[in-house]
Amino acid sequence: MSRLGNLGARLYRGEVGYDFIGNRKIWYGVSILITITAIVGLAVSGLNMGIEFKGGAVFTTDEKPKISVSQAHESAVEASGHEAIVQGLGDGNMRIQITEVDTATANAVKTQLSHDLGIPESKINADLVGPSWGEQIANKAWTGLGIFMVLVVVYLAIAFEWRMAIAALVALIHDITITVGVYALVGFEVTPGTVIGLLTILGYSLYDTVVVFDSLKESTVGITRQTRWTYSEIANRSINGTLVRSINTTVVALLPVAGLLFIGGGVLGAGMLNDISLSLFVGLAAGAYSSIFIATPLVADLKERDPQMKALKKRILAKRAAAAAKGEDGEDDDRDDERELGAGTPETAGAVVGQRERPRGQGRTPGNRR
């Protein structure tokens, strides 16, 4: 068995683990700090909206220009008075994108570019893009996002419980805020591809969260019939039990996205790949983080407010205090708790308590076996 697989098995059995729930205030603070940074970046820098949202003109040459990309950029900015994006195409031609220009300005810019690029005006194709199309895309995206959030809350409330639905919603908002904030801080252009990427990461983020929630739901069957583990402790075991799985799925998803972002967009210069790859990369990483450090600890916080869980925690603490005073370990009671907690689902008990079954005959001497 590989080291990672062995670690996953030990986490599942409870032999090792990290106290995610006990240290939740640290991670809450880290998330709040990251979120505030993202919001400040969004407020100060704003989003670099693409031509589809602002409107403008796109000029594509059918003949290789006689100047470099940087010189073409200077020429486009000087001719239009607006910021321009110039990309070199594979066949030596160029694509020049200028935002917020009307038809009259576009014609004048085309004439100036023809002179500066050293190619006939007939060899430059000009396409005007109106801002209304991008506005329609944005409105549909917001509508789709709203419908998605409502459906998520309804589904999780039915399949699990309302506390998990609230926690998942908070985690999704957390992921979107961080992703949008990174776009503002980095200055990448926001295009319809970015919107698609944002909507895509919601599914990945929700998947990781539901995996932990499902484990937690199974592990808390009959929780009030035992007096060894609080809800928070079982929630922590659920996170540890699915930790390696979450890491594996996230890494496998991030690798191809990283290839698009760093190799396709950075090394090969295919800037259009950055539109969707950055949102996917940041969103996937934020989704894995929020499912472990935000969603489940938040569920534990909400659940511990329940009167039954409060009473259970009180009984558990009283039992531990009494056992400590008597110097007992409560092993026999713990085994009864295991059977109660895992009633009807034998596998669940082992997953929750993290203890290995004692092999039959263990503790007997060879001479006593029959």
C-alpha positions in Angstrom: 0.0 0.0 0.0 1.3 3.5 -0.8 2.1 5.9 1.9 -0.8 8.1 1.0 -3.2 5.1 1.0 -1.8 4.0 4.3 -2.3 7.5 5.7 -5.9 7.4 4.5 -6.6 4.1 6.1 -5.1 5.3 9.4 -7.2 8.5 9.2 -10.3 6.5 8.6 -9.6 4.2 11.5 -8.8 7.1 13.8 -5.2 6.2 14.5 -4.1 9.7 13.4 -5.9 12.9 12.7 -6.0 16.7 13.0 -8.4 18.5 15.2 -10.2 20.6 12.5 -13.2 21.4 14.6 -11.2 22.3 17.7 -9.0 24.7 15.7 -12.0 26.1 13.7 -11.6 29.6 15.0 -8.1 29.8 13.4 -9.5 28.8 10.0 -12.5 31.1 10.4 -10.0 33.9 10.9 -7.9 32.9 7.9 -11.1 32.8 5.7 -12.3 36.1 7.0 -8.9 37.6 6.3 -8.8 36.2 2.7 -12.4 37.3 2.1 -11.7 40.8 3.3 -8.6 41.0 1.0 -10.7 39.8 -1.9 -13.4 42.4 -1.2 -10.9 45.2 -0.8 -9.2 44.2 -4.0 -12.6 44.2 -5.8 -13.5 47.6 -4.4 -10.1 49.3 -5.1 -9.1 47.7 -8.4 -12.5 46.6 -9.8 -12.9 43.9 -12.4 -11.3 44.2 -15.8 -14.4 43.6 -17.9 -13.8 42.3 -21.4 -15.1 43.7 -24.6 -18.2 41.5 -24.5 -19.3 43.5 -21.4 -18.0 47.0 -22.3 -18.5 46.9 -26.1 -15.8 47.9 -28.6 -14.1 46.7 -31.7 -11.9 43.7 -32.7 -9.4 44.1 -35.5 -7.9 41.0 -37.1 -5.2 41.2 -39.8 -5.1 39.0 -42.8 -1.5 39.9 -43.5 1.5 39.8 -41.3 2.1 43.3 -39.9 5.5 44.9 -40.3 5.8 45.9 -36.6 6.0 44.0 -33.3 3.1 43.3 -30.9 4.3 45.9 -28.5 4.5 48.6 -31.2 1.0 47.6 -32.4 -0.2 48.0 -28.8 1.2 51.5 -28.6 -0.4 52.4 -32.0 -3.8 51.1 -31.0 -3.8 53.0 -27.7 -2.7 56.2 -29.5 -5.3 55.8 -32.3 -8.3 55.0 -30.0 -7.5 56.7 -26.8 -8.5 53.5 -24.9 -6.6 50.5 -23.6 -6.0 47.8 -26.1 -5.2 44.1 -26.0 -2.9 42.9 -28.9 -2.3 39.2 -29.4 0.0 37.6 -31.9 -1.7 34.7 -33.8 0.0 31.5 -34.9 0.3 32.5 -38.6 2.0 35.8 -37.8 -1.2 37.9 -37.9 -2.5 40.0 -35.0 -5.7 40.4 -33.1 -6.3 43.8 -31.7 -9.1 44.4 -29.2 -10.1 47.9 -28.2 -13.0 48.5 -25.7 -15.6 51.3 -25.7 -15.3 52.6 -29.2 -18.2 53.3 -31.5 -18.5 52.8 -35.3 -17.0 56.2 -36.3 -14.1 55.8 -33.9 -13.6 52.2 -35.1 -13.3 53.4 -38.8 -10.7 56.0 -37.8 -8.7 53.5 -35.8 -8.8 51.0 -38.6 -7.3 53.6 -41.0 -4.6 54.6 -38.5 -3.7 50.9 -37.8 -3.4 50.3 -41.6 -0.8 53.0 -41.8 1.1 52.0 -38.6 1.0 48.2 -39.3 2.1 48.7 -42.9 -0.7 46.7 -44.5 -3.6 47.6 -46.7 -6.8 48.6 -45.0 -8.7 45.9 -46.9 -6.5 43.3 -45.1 -7.9 44.4 -41.7 -11.2 42.9 -40.6 -13.2 45.0 -38.0 -16.0 43.5 -35.9 -18.0 45.7 -33.6 -19.3 44.2 -30.3 -22.2 45.9 -28.5 -22.2 45.9 -24.7 -25.9 44.7 -24.6 -24.8 41.2 -25.5 -22.4 41.0 -22.5 -25.1 42.5 -20.3 -27.5 39.7 -21.3 -24.9 37.1 -20.6 -24.2 38.6 -17.2 -27.9 38.8 -16.3 -28.4 35.1 -17.3 -25.4 34.1 -15.3 -26.8 35.9 -12.2 -30.2 34.2 -12.8 -28.6 30.8 -13.1 -26.5 31.4 -10.0 -29.6 32.3 -8.0 -31.5 29.3 -9.2 -28.5 27.1 -8.4 -28.2 28.4 -4.9 -31.9 27.9 -4.2 -31.9 24.3 -5.5 -28.8 23.5 -3.5 -30.3 24.8 -0.3 -33.6 22.9 -0.9 -31.8 19.6 -1.8 -29.4 19.6 1.1 -32.2 20.6 3.5 -34.2 17.5 2.3 -31.4 15.0 1.9 -29.5 16.1 5.1 -30.8 18.9 7.2 -31.1 22.7 7.1 -27.9 23.3 9.1 -25.9 21.6 6.4 -27.8 23.5 3.7 -26.8 26.8 5.4 -23.2 25.7 5.8 -22.9 24.7 2.1 -24.4 28.0 1.0 -21.9 29.9 3.1 -19.0 27.8 1.6 -20.2 28.5 -1.9 -20.4 32.3 -1.3 -17.0 32.1 0.2 -15.5 30.4 -2.9 -17.1 32.8 -5.3 -16.0 35.8 -3.4 -12.4 34.6 -3.3 -12.4 33.8 -7.0 -13.8 37.1 -8.0 -11.4 38.9 -5.7 -8.4 37.1 -7.2 -9.6 38.3 -10.7 -9.6 41.9 -9.4 -6.2 41.6 -7.8 -4.5 39.9 -10.7 -6.3 42.1 -13.3 -7.2 39.2 -15.6 -9.9 40.1 -18.1 -13.4 39.0 -17.3 -15.1 37.3 -20.3 -18.1 35.0 -20.8 -15.5 32.2 -20.3 -14.9 33.5 -16.8 -18.6 33.4 -16.0 -18.7 29.8 -17.2 -15.7 29.0 -15.1 -17.4 30.5 -12.0 -20.6 28.5 -12.5 -18.5 25.3 -13.1 -16.6 25.5 -9.8 -19.8 25.5 -7.8 -20.4 21.9 -8.7 -16.9 20.9 -7.7 -17.1 22.8 -4.4 -20.4 21.3 -3.6 -19.2 17.8 -4.4 -16.4 17.9 -1.8 -18.8 19.3 0.8 -21.5 16.7 0.2 -18.9 13.9 0.6 -18.1 15.0 4.1 -21.7 15.7 4.9 -22.7 12.2 3.8 -20.0 10.6 6.0 -21.2 12.8 8.9 -24.8 11.8 8.4 -24.0 8.1 8.5 -21.7 8.5 11.5 -24.2 10.3 13.7 -26.9 7.6 13.5 -28.0 7.0 17.1 -25.6 9.6 18.5 -27.9 10.4 21.5 -27.8 6.7 22.6 -24.1 6.9 23.5 -22.1 9.0 26.0 -18.6 8.9 24.6 -18.4 11.3 21.6 -19.9 14.7 21.0 -21.2 15.8 17.7 -18.1 18.0 17.1 -15.8 15.1 17.7 -17.7 12.8 15.3 -17.7 15.7 12.7 -14.0 15.9 13.1 -13.6 12.2 12.5 -15.7 12.5 9.4 -13.4 15.2 8.0 -10.3 13.1 8.7 -11.9 10.0 7.3 -12.6 11.7 3.9 -9.5 13.9 3.9 -7.3 11.9 1.6 -10.2 11.4 -0.8 -10.8 15.1 -1.0 -7.2 15.8 -1.6 -7.0 13.2 -4.3 -10.0 14.4 -6.2 -8.9 18.1 -5.9 -5.3 17.4 -7.1 -6.6 15.3 -10.1 -9.0 18.1 -11.1 -6.3 20.9 -10.6 -3.6 19.3 -12.7 -5.2 19.7 -16.1 -6.5 23.2 -15.1 -3.0 24.1 -14.1 -1.8 23.0 -17.5 -4.3 25.3 -19.2 -3.4 28.2 -16.9 0.4 28.0 -16.6 1.4 26.3 -19.8 -1.3 27.2 -22.3 -1.8 30.8 -21.0 1.6 31.5 -19.6 4.2 29.6 -21.7 2.4 29.3 -25.0 0.7 32.7 -24.8 -2.8 31.6 -25.4 -4.3 34.4 -23.4 -7.9 33.3 -24.0 -7.3 30.2 -22.0 -6.8 32.4 -18.9 -10.4 33.4 -19.0 -11.7 30.1 -17.8 -8.6 28.4 -16.3 -7.9 31.0 -13.6 -11.5 30.8 -12.3 -11.4 27.0 -12.3 -8.0 26.9 -10.6 -8.8 29.3 -7.8 -12.3 28.0 -7.4 -11.3 24.3 -7.1 -8.7 25.1 -4.5 -11.1 27.4 -2.6 -13.8 24.7 -2.8 -11.6 22.0 -1.3 -10.5 24.4 1.5 -14.0 25.5 2.3 -15.4 22.0 2.5 -12.9 21.0 5.1 -12.2 24.2 7.1 -15.5 26.1 6.7 -18.6 24.0 5.9 -18.3 21.1 8.3 -17.0 23.1 11.3 -19.9 25.5 10.7 -22.3 22.6 10.8 -20.8 21.4 14.1 -21.2 24.9 15.5 -24.9 25.1 14.5 -25.6 21.5 15.7 -24.0 22.0 19.1 -26.6 24.7 19.7 -29.4 22.1 19.5 -30.8 21.3 23.0 -30.3 17.5 22.5 -26.6 18.0 21.5 -26.1 20.3 24.5 -27.5 17.7 26.8 -25.4 15.0 25.2 -22.2 17.1 25.6 -23.1 17.8 29.2 -23.5 14.0 29.9 -20.3 13.2 28.1 -18.3 15.8 30.0 -19.8 14.6 33.3 -18.9 11.0 32.5 -15.4 11.9 31.6 -14.9 13.9 34.7 -16.3 11.0 36.9 -14.1 8.5 35.1 -11.0 10.7 35.5 -11.8 11.1 39.2 -12.0 7.3 39.7 -9.0 6.7 37.4 -11.1 4.5 35.1 -10.9 4.4 31.3 -14.5 3.5 30.6 -13.6 0.8 28.1 -16.6 -1.4 28.7 -19.0 1.6 28.4 -17.2 2.7 25.3 -17.8 -0.6 23.6 -21.5 -0.4 24.5 -21.5 3.1 22.9 -20.0 1.8 19.8 -22.8 -0.8 19.4 -25.4 1.9 20.1 -23.9 4.5 17.7 -23.5 2.0 14.9 -26.8 0.2 15.4 -28.1 -1.1 12.1 -24.9 -0.1 10.3 -21.9 -2.1 11.6 -19.5 -0.3 9.3 -20.4 3.0 10.7 -19.3 2.4 14.2 -15.8 1.6 13.2 -15.7 4.7 11.0 -16.8 6.9 13.8 -14.9 5.6 16.8 -11.8 4.8 14.8 -11.0 1.7 16.8 -9.9 -1.6 15.4 -11.8 -4.7 16.2 -10.0 -7.0 18.6 -9.3 -10.3 16.8 -11.1 -13.3 18.1 -9.0 -15.1 20.7 -6.8 -12.1 21.4 -5.8 -12.0 25.1 -6.0 -15.8 25.5 -3.0 -18.0 25.9 -2.4 -20.7 23.3 -3.0 -23.3 26.0 -6.5 -22.0 26.7 -7.8 -22.2 23.2 -10.2 -25.0 22.4 
